[in-house]
Amino acid sequence: MSAQPKFRFLLINAFSLEPGSGFQMRAFSGPKEEQMHNYADVAPFLADVDWDLHPGARSTHGNWPVETKFEFMSVGINRLPLVREACESGKYNAIVLLGGGDPGYLEAREIGRSFGIPVTTCAHAQMHMAGLLGHKFSIIDISETHNMQMYNLVLQYRMADRCASIRNVNFPLPKPQYSDERPIQVERDRALRGEPSAMLDAAVEEAVSAIEEDGADVLMIGCSAAFWLQPLLQKRLREMGWDVPVLEGYRCAIEAAKTLVSLGVDASGLAIPLGRPSRWRRKKVF
């Protein structure tokens, strides 16, 4: 009988849209590799992982991508049953939540803890990886509305003293009530073909400002729709002489999951108490 692989992960996309949506930015069916943003960049980090991918629960907020607090809460709630089902299956020893704004992460981690299974996600993993690499990080992000989701995550994860800034390139996600005059997919395709890309240029400009003006010595990318920027932004900064790491969420979340599995831990029982613990604290301090 062959031994099980060391890493058995389920990756869960944040949501899937109704077939035929005009606001689709990735595939929601077909081979798992096609349903991941930037699979070619992520593939080396999955080479030693036996992994499945869930396309994400069908969206109930509307048939478009996620930016507002309501939309993030909606998709976060929708994928919690997927996390529980995956934990109950016994097939996986870690769950990786895909999506830059971490919808449902803390609640999913509570579910995972009840099964002894670590749960990781993109912004949380990037912020903690940044702490291993430097003193201050800045977030390169896509829009004013999405910026505020990242802002709230910085506070929630107690990273306010480590976050130098959130820098906005102002390429919002497509919505039915707005004209899509700055489509991210078009900018991505131009950049990957080696053609001029206004979004990449804006990311470079904001990254340099984060370094020079805000004191950042590590950079991370906020939205998963912009994770394609990572290798291109890293290259441009190096060509300019900036020796600064640029992080991306999928890879950080996958590697964080590997670390937790290797260490044999998931989350502190004091940080995430379950039921009625045998020992409890009389006071919580800040």
Sequence and secondary structure as in RCSB ss.txt:
>XXXX:A:sequence
MSAQPKFRFLLINAFSLEPGSGFQMRAFSGPKEEQMHNYADVAPFLADVDWDLHPGARSTHGNWPVETKFEFMSV
GINRLPLVREACESGKYNAIVLLGGGDPGYLEAREIGRSFGIPVTTCAHAQMHMAGLLGHKFSIIDISETHNMQM
YNLVLQYRMADRCASIRNVNFPLPKPQYSDERPIQVERDRALRGEPSAMLDAAVEEAVSAIEEDGADVLMIGCSA
AFWLQPLLQKRLREMGWDVPVLEGYRCAIEAAKTLVSLGVDASGLAIPLGRPSRWRRKKVF
>XXXX:A:secstr
     SEEEEEE S B  TT TT  S SSSSGGGGSTTHHHHHHHHTTEEEEEE   B SS SS   SHHHHHHH
HHHHHHHHHHHHHHT  SEEEE STT TTHHHHHHHHHHHT  EEEHHHHHHHHHHHH S EEEEES HHHHHHH
HHHHHHTT TTTEEEEEE       TTS  SS HHHHHHHHHTT   HHHHHHHHHHHHHHHHH  SEEEE  GG
GTTHHHHHHHHHHHTT    EE HHHHHHHHHHHHHHHT    TTTS  SS SS  S    
